[in-house]
Structures are given as structure tokens and as C-alpha cells.
Amino acid sequence: MEALLCKKIGDPTLPLDDSPSSPFTLTATHPIPELNSPTSVRVRVRATSLNYANYLQILGKYQEKPPLPFIPGSDYSGVVDSVGSGVTKFKAGDAVCSLASLGSFAQFIVADEAQLFRVPEGCDLVAAGALPVAYGTSHLALLHRAQLQPNQVLLVLGAAGGVGLAAVQIGKACGAIVIAVARGDDKVQLLKTLGVDHVVDLSKGNVTESVKGFLKARNLKGADVLYDPVGGKVTKEAMKLLNWGAHILVIGFASGDVPVIPANIALVKNWTVHGLYWGSYMIHRPVVLQNSLKELLSWLASGLITINISHAFSLSEANLAFSALKDRKAIGKVMIVFDDQKTFRSKL
């Protein structure tokens, strides 16, 4: 089968073919994985998502460092190819999606049936492959951790990225007042189409001044929930906008700068700071994660949420996919797609 092997730690944006420094080897002869238990299912992958964690892992900067060589990957969608003798929930031909710690940058992957989710009829498989990590992260963060309520003010940083767009849509679905922070006209325009209540364009204005003006006009005191996948200077500015009793959701550090949240201010203002490592829910709270993804798939089927696929690439173009992620060119999700599902080209 075709698979992308990470053979060494390095820059995933380097060309695969003509750069000896590339960490990747693209092979067409990697062994197809065998069913390894009675309840295992082999899936023919149709689409797999790129997340910032994948980028950091190949650079050797992620908290989980698998032994080399490995096939990268995380969330994916596909069609059931074969099933073990004990499988009761799925049959060949069923559309499914899931997440894996590794291995989805390949034509086939094996998972236990308990880890698979049925994709509702009518849902696009590429969209389903983009859902688990980005939308799962935002859903658990906002509903399970911060317990976002209708009419609360949600402030989303990095709002045009994968998890950011997910947070914006989930916030609106919950009836929150959503303030989105992004950079650039294209991103701002997309956020406006999603019904965001106020958008801050970092290329044109100051976060604090813009948000304070909106809050004053709406007779609001501040933000009740801060969703932060960015870190750095913008986090420091955003903390000036938080209400007493606010929730801070620490999702990631796309800026490369881990922010300092002053404990003395958190004490005085009764803030709750939540660190969210979504993948660990599969170990510590699997039922919570499973219920979250089931609800999200039902929302996708009903049209309550939509998934914006910004860029789509073949496996041989993986370096371009990682470049789109690294350079923040994406508005939404970056995908690797296989076979006839690659019906649109990258915007790069």
C-alpha cells in the first residue's frame, strides 16, 4: 500500500523527492496491516487531517515521541475494508471515521471496532475525516470543561484555524455571543458568514480596543470564556477582557510562545484555567469523548455545523500540506485525500 514514513526527525515542509533532509519517505510497497484481533477492523482511508500536533511530532517537539520510523497521522475517515470474526457493529463498505495515535497517512489502517464511529448517511467523507480532533477538542473544551451557556461571551483566538473555526461554530450552536480574533480579510469574511457577533482583524486593529468597543456597544462587561490555541502576546491582551469567574481554555501555542497566566490575578478574579489535551480523554474518559464525537457527527448530518476544507493534497504532496499549516495559509482544515475523493485542489 501507499504510505508516508517518517524516517527521521526534521522539517516536514521540505520537498519529498529532491531534498535529502526531508524526514519523509513515500513508499508504494508498505505492507497492508493485518487484522490483529477478533474485534479489529481494517479501513481503507479516504481522507486524513493535518493537525498542529502532527507538525510538532515530526519536528520532535511534541510531548509524544514515537520510535522511528513511523507513519504519522491522527483523525481520518474511510470505508470498512474487512472485519474480524468478532465484529458486530460494522461490515465491509460502511463509512466510518476515527482517530489514531499514528498511522493514518496510509491507504489502510486497522482499528478496534470500539474506536470507530459510523459516518451518517449523506455526510461528506472528507469532512468527516476533518472532524474528530479539531471539533472534538472544541466540543469537549467548551461544553464539558467550560460548560458554555447561552448568552455568555466567548472569545476565540486563532478563530480561522481548524480548532478555532470549530470553536466559533460550536459557540454559536450553544447560543453564545462569539467574538473571533483572526488575521486577514479572507479569514474575517469567512467568520462573518458563520454569524460571529464581532470579528477582530489583527492586521488592522488592537484586540483590546476593538473588543472593548463591541462590549460597550452591547452593554456587556467582558468575556466569560477564552478559547486559546495561540498563546503569546495576544493571550496577554485577551486576559484584560475577561470577566470575574471566567474560564480560560488552554488549547495550544501556535505562536510558539507559551503565555504566563498570573496566579494572583486568577485568584482575585476567580478565573478557572483548564488545560485540555484532547487525546488523553481516550485513556482517561473514553465515554465522554465517544459521546462528544457522536453528538458532533449528528450536528454535521443535520447541518448545525459545517467543516471548511481549506486545502486538499495527495500523500505525495504532504510537504505542501504541512507548509499550508505552518505558514497559517489555511482557513479551516488541511487534508490529505486518497483516490477519487480528491475532487478539489489546493488554494496554494
C-alpha positions in Angstrom: 0.0 0.0 0.0 1.0 3.6 -0.3 2.2 5.1 3.0 4.2 8.1 4.2 7.0 7.1 6.5 8.7 9.5 8.9 12.2 8.1 8.9 13.9 10.8 10.9 13.1 14.0 12.9 13.1 17.0 10.6 11.2 19.7 8.8 8.1 18.2 7.2 7.8 21.2 4.7 10.9 20.1 2.8 10.2 18.5 -0.7 9.9 14.8 -0.5 11.8 13.9 -3.7 14.7 16.2 -4.1 15.7 17.0 -0.5 17.9 14.6 1.4 17.0 16.5 4.5 13.3 15.6 4.2 12.1 13.5 7.2 9.7 11.5 4.8 9.9 8.6 2.6 6.9 7.9 0.3 6.5 4.2 -0.4 4.0 2.3 -2.5 5.0 -1.1 -1.1 4.4 -0.8 2.6 2.7 -4.0 3.9 -1.1 -3.7 4.3 -1.8 -4.0 8.0 -3.4 -7.3 9.1 -6.4 -7.7 11.4 -4.9 -8.2 14.8 -7.8 -9.3 16.9 -11.4 -10.7 16.5 -12.8 -7.2 17.0 -10.4 -5.3 14.7 -11.5 -3.6 11.5 -9.4 -2.6 8.5 -10.3 0.7 7.0 -9.4 2.0 3.5 -8.6 5.6 4.2 -10.3 8.2 2.1 -9.1 11.4 4.0 -6.9 12.2 6.9 -6.5 15.5 8.7 -3.4 17.5 9.4 -3.2 19.0 12.9 -0.6 21.2 14.5 0.4 18.2 16.8 1.4 16.2 13.7 3.7 19.0 12.6 5.3 19.3 16.1 5.7 15.5 16.3 7.7 15.3 13.1 9.9 18.1 14.3 10.4 16.2 17.5 8.8 18.9 19.6 5.6 17.1 20.7 5.1 15.5 24.1 4.7 12.1 22.5 7.7 10.9 20.6 7.1 7.6 18.8 10.1 5.4 17.8 11.4 5.8 14.2 10.3 5.1 11.6 6.6 5.7 12.0 3.6 6.6 9.8 2.2 9.9 11.0 -1.5 10.7 11.3 -4.4 11.2 13.7 -8.0 11.6 12.6 -9.3 10.0 9.4 -12.3 8.7 7.6 -12.8 5.9 5.2 -14.7 2.8 4.2 -14.5 -0.6 6.0 -12.4 -3.0 4.0 -12.6 -6.1 6.2 -13.6 -7.1 9.7 -12.6 -9.6 12.4 -14.7 -12.6 13.4 -16.0 -10.8 16.5 -17.0 -7.5 14.9 -20.7 -6.8 15.3 -21.1 -3.1 14.6 -19.6 -2.8 11.1 -19.4 -4.6 7.8 -17.4 -4.1 4.6 -18.5 -0.9 2.8 -19.6 1.0 5.9 -18.4 4.7 6.1 -16.5 5.4 9.3 -14.3 7.9 10.9 -11.9 7.7 13.9 -8.7 8.9 15.4 -5.4 7.2 15.9 -2.2 8.0 17.7 -0.3 7.2 14.5 -0.8 5.6 11.1 -3.5 7.4 9.1 -1.0 8.8 6.4 -1.5 5.5 4.6 -4.1 3.8 2.4 -5.1 1.3 5.1 -5.3 1.4 8.9 -6.5 -1.1 11.4 -8.6 -0.1 14.5 -10.7 -1.8 17.1 -14.4 -1.5 16.3 -14.9 0.3 19.6 -12.8 3.2 18.3 -14.7 3.7 15.1 -17.7 6.0 14.5 -20.3 5.5 11.8 -20.5 8.4 9.4 -24.2 9.4 9.0 -25.6 8.9 5.5 -25.2 11.9 3.4 -22.2 13.3 5.2 -19.1 14.0 3.1 -16.2 11.6 3.9 -13.6 14.3 3.6 -15.5 16.5 6.1 -15.9 13.5 8.4 -12.1 13.0 8.4 -11.6 16.6 9.5 -14.0 16.4 12.4 -12.6 14.3 15.3 -9.6 16.2 16.6 -10.5 19.8 15.8 -14.2 19.7 16.5 -13.7 17.1 19.3 -11.2 19.4 21.0 -13.5 22.4 20.8 -16.6 20.5 21.8 -15.1 19.0 24.9 -13.4 22.3 25.9 -16.5 24.4 25.6 -19.2 22.1 26.7 -17.5 19.6 29.1 -14.9 21.8 30.6 -16.1 25.5 30.5 -19.7 24.5 30.4 -20.6 27.3 28.0 -24.1 28.7 28.4 -26.4 30.6 26.1 -25.7 34.4 26.1 -22.3 34.0 27.6 -19.5 35.8 25.8 -17.0 33.5 24.1 -13.7 35.0 22.9 -11.9 32.8 20.4 -8.3 33.4 19.4 -6.9 31.9 16.2 -10.5 31.8 15.1 -9.9 30.9 11.4 -7.7 27.8 12.1 -9.0 24.3 12.4 -9.9 24.3 16.1 -10.8 28.0 16.0 -13.5 27.6 13.4 -14.8 24.6 15.3 -15.0 26.7 18.5 -16.8 29.5 16.7 -19.4 27.2 15.2 -19.9 25.3 18.5 -20.2 28.5 20.4 -22.9 29.8 18.1 -24.7 26.4 18.3 -24.8 26.8 22.0 -26.3 30.3 21.8 -23.2 32.2 23.0 -22.1 35.7 21.9 -19.0 34.9 19.9 -16.0 37.2 19.4 -13.5 35.9 16.9 -9.9 37.1 16.5 -8.1 36.3 13.2 -5.7 38.0 10.7 -6.6 38.9 7.1 -9.6 39.9 5.1 -10.3 36.4 3.8 -10.5 34.9 7.3 -12.6 37.8 8.6 -15.1 37.4 5.7 -15.5 33.7 6.4 -16.0 34.3 10.1 -18.7 36.8 9.3 -20.6 34.2 7.2 -20.7 32.0 10.2 -22.7 34.5 12.2 -19.9 35.7 14.5 -21.1 38.6 16.6 -17.8 40.5 16.3 -14.5 39.9 14.4 -11.1 41.4 15.3 -8.7 41.6 12.4 -5.2 41.6 13.9 -3.7 43.1 10.8 -5.8 46.2 11.2 -6.5 46.8 14.9 -5.8 46.2 18.5 -7.7 43.3 20.2 -8.3 45.1 23.5 -9.7 48.3 21.9 -11.8 46.5 19.3 -13.4 44.1 21.8 -14.0 46.8 24.5 -15.8 48.9 21.9 -18.0 45.9 21.0 -18.7 45.1 24.6 -19.6 48.7 25.5 -22.0 48.9 22.5 -23.8 45.7 23.6 -23.7 46.7 27.3 -21.6 43.7 28.2 -18.9 43.6 30.9 -16.4 41.2 29.4 -15.7 37.7 28.1 -16.9 34.6 30.1 -14.8 32.0 28.2 -11.4 32.5 26.5 -10.6 29.8 23.9 -6.8 30.0 23.3 -5.0 27.8 20.7 -2.4 30.6 20.1 -0.6 31.8 23.2 1.9 34.6 23.2 1.2 38.3 23.2 -2.5 38.0 22.1 -3.3 35.9 25.1 -1.9 38.6 27.4 -4.1 41.1 25.7 -7.2 38.8 25.9 -6.8 38.3 29.6 -7.6 42.0 30.1 -11.0 41.4 28.7 -12.1 38.6 31.0 -15.0 38.7 33.4 -14.9 37.8 37.1 -15.3 34.0 37.2 -14.2 33.5 33.6 -12.9 30.2 32.2 -9.6 30.1 30.3 -9.2 27.2 27.9 -5.5 26.4 27.1 -5.7 24.6 23.8 -2.2 25.1 22.3 0.6 27.5 21.4 0.5 28.1 17.7 2.5 31.3 18.2 5.4 29.3 19.6 5.2 31.4 22.8 3.8 29.8 26.0 1.9 32.5 27.9 2.1 33.3 31.6 -1.2 33.3 33.3 -0.7 35.3 36.6 -1.9 33.3 39.5 -2.6 36.4 41.6 -5.0 37.8 39.1 -6.6 34.4 38.6 -7.2 34.3 42.4 -8.6 37.8 42.7 -10.9 37.4 39.6 -11.8 33.8 40.4 -10.7 32.5 37.0 -10.7 28.8 36.2 -7.8 27.7 34.0 -8.3 24.5 32.0 -5.5 22.7 30.2 -7.0 20.5 27.5 -5.1 17.6 26.0 -7.9 16.1 24.0 -6.1 12.8 23.1 -5.8 11.8 26.7 -9.6 11.5 27.0 -9.4 8.3 25.1 -7.4 6.9 28.0 -9.0 8.6 31.0 -12.5 9.5 29.9 -13.3 7.4 26.8 -17.1 7.5 27.2 -17.0 11.3 27.4 -15.0 11.5 24.2 -17.2 9.0 22.4 -20.4 10.8 23.3 -18.9 14.1 22.2 -18.0 12.7 18.7 -21.4 11.1 18.3 -23.1 14.4 19.0 -20.8 16.2 16.6 -21.5 13.7 13.8 -25.2 14.2 14.4 -24.7 18.0 14.2 -22.7 17.6 10.9 -25.5 15.4 9.5 -28.2 18.0 10.4 -26.2 21.0 9.1 -25.8 22.6 12.5 -22.0 22.7 11.9 -20.1 22.7 8.6 -16.5 22.0 8.0 -14.4 24.3 5.9 -11.7 22.4 3.9 -9.1 25.0 3.1 -6.6 22.8 1.3 -6.5 19.2 0.0 -3.4 17.3 -1.1 -2.3 13.9 -2.2 0.0 11.9 0.0 2.9 12.7 -2.3 2.2 16.4 -1.6 2.4 16.1 2.2 5.2 18.7 2.4 2.9 21.3 0.8 0.1 20.3 3.2 2.5 20.9 6.2 3.6 24.2 4.6 0.0 25.4 4.5 -0.3 24.5 8.2 3.0 26.1 9.2 2.5 29.3 7.3 -1.1 29.8 8.5 -2.4 29.9 5.0 -5.3 27.6 5.9 -8.7 28.9 6.7 -10.1 25.8 8.3 -8.7 22.3 7.8 -5.8 21.0 5.7 -6.4 17.4 4.4 -4.6 14.5 2.7 -7.1 12.8 0.5 -6.9 9.5 -1.4 -8.4 8.2 -4.7 -11.5 9.8 -6.1 -12.2 11.8 -3.0 -9.6 14.4 -4.1 -12.2 16.4 -6.1 -10.7 19.8 -5.4 -7.2 21.3 -5.5 -5.2 23.2 -3.0 -5.5 27.0 -3.0 -1.7 27.3 -2.7 
